[in-house]
Amino acid sequence: MSDGKGTGVTRDQLIQGLQEDIAREYKAIIQYIIFSQKLDGARYMEIARILEGHAHEELDHALAIANQLDYFGAYPVHEPKPVVVSEENEGMLHADLDAEDETVRAYRERILQAVELGEFALAEVLQEIIRQEQDHQIELATALGVVADPRQRGKSQAQAQKTSS
């Protein structure tokens, strides 16, 4: 199904990528549950409520990926990616934003792989998931006062440092 310009991805590579995606979703569920309960201070009460909602959405994502793995005849992994914890409010939000950055990057890659293999239904499922993941990035970045797109975040921070010097 490749047009000759693709990466030559195999079905097994796609399945392995989905296994990593579901492990990231497990990690996100755990982190969001912990951080939604551990954030403290009036400034963070609204974001704590938002993180609870993110935990539910991440569970929906994990179920959707598990469904796709079942379609391919693969048994979903059962171990999360390593969970990152922090005792500091800002540290918690940065850990979640970093995780969302990685998740969005991985889903972009997975969508391209699915399209290359002609798995258009999977690509559509992943496009809905990535839309929600980008919403998570925006909410977390807003709470931290940074740019949501990690490709621009470094540029914005560098420009801010130049102007403050």
N, C-alpha and C positions, 0 to 999 in steps of 0.2 A: 504494500500500500504506500510505500515511500516514493517520493518524487525524485529520489536521487540526491536531494539536498539535505535530507534528514540525518539524524544521528545514527541510524541503523539500529534503533532500540529493539530489543526482543520482548516477547510476551513475558518471559521470566524476569527480565529487568523491570518491567512495568509492575509486576506482582511484588517484587522485592521493594520497589519504591512505595507501593501502597502499604506494605507491611511497616515500613519506616514511618509513613504518614500516620497510621493508626497508633503506633507507639508514641508519636508526638502528641496526638490527641489525648491519649491517656495521661501523659505528662501535664498537658494543659488543664485537664479536668482537676487533677490533684492540686496543681498550683493555684488555680482559681478558687477552689474550695478553701484551701488554707488561707490565702491572702484575703479573700472576702471576709473572713472572720477575724483576721489578725490586724488589718488596717485599723489604726486608731486616730482619734482626733477629729474635730468637727469638719476640718477641711477635706477629710477622706471618706466621710460617711456616704456621700452620693456615689463615689467611685466604687466603694465596697459593694453597694447594691448592684451596680453595673457588673462587677466581677461575678456576682452570683448568677446573673443572667448569662454571662459568658460561659460559665461552667455547664449550664444546661445546653447551650448551643454546641459546645465542644463534645458533649455526649451524643448529640444528634449527628455530629460529623463522624464520630467514631462508629456509630451504628451504620451510617451511610457507607463508610469505607468497608466495614465488615460485610455488608450486603454485596458490595462490588467484589470483594475477595471471594465470597461464596459463589458468585457468578462464575469466577475464574477457576473454581474448584480448589481454592486455597483456604487453609485454616488460619484465622487471624492470630498474630502473635499475642502473647498475654503479658509481656513486660513493657512498662513505660520507658521512654527515654529518661535519662537521669533528671530528677526533679531538682530545681534550684530553689533554695529557700533563703530568706533574709529576715532579720529582725527589724529592719528599718523600712518605713513606709516607702520612701523613694526607691530603695533597693528592690522591694517587692514589685513595684511598678516597672522598673527597668528590666527585671528578670522576665516579667510577662511580655513586655514590648520586644525584648530580644527573641523570645520564643515565637512571638507572632511574626517577627521579621523572617525567621528561619522557615516557619510554616508557609508563609506566602511565597517565599522563594521556591520551596519544594513543590508546592502546588502548581506554580507556573510551569516548572519543569514537567510535572506529571501530566498536565493538560496537553503540553506539546507532544509528549510521548503517546498519550491516548489518541490524539488526532493522527499522529504518524502511523499508528497501528490500525486506524480505522475504527477505534472504539469511541464513537461519537456520543453515545449515551453516557459513558463514563466521563467524558470531557464535560458534558453538561452538568452532571452531578458535581464535579470538581469546580466548575465555574460558579455554582451557587455557594459552595463552601468557601471559595476564595473571596467572594464578595463579602461574606460575613467576617472572614478573618481580617480583611482590610478595614472593615468597620471597627473591629477590635483594635487594630493598630491606631486608627484615628482617635478613638476614645482614650487609649492609654497615652498616646503622644500628647493629646490635648491636656490631660491631667498632669503630664510632666513638663508641659510648655516647650515641646520640641516638634519638629516637622515629622509627620507620619511616615512619609516615604523614606526608607533608610538610604536610598540612592541619593537623596537630596539632603538628608540630615547632616552628613559630614560636611557638605558644602556650606550649609547654613551656619553650622557651628564655626567653621573656618572663617567665614565672612564676618560673623559676630566678633570673633577674636581680633580680626584685623581692624574693625571699626572702633573697638574698645582700647586698642593700643595707641 
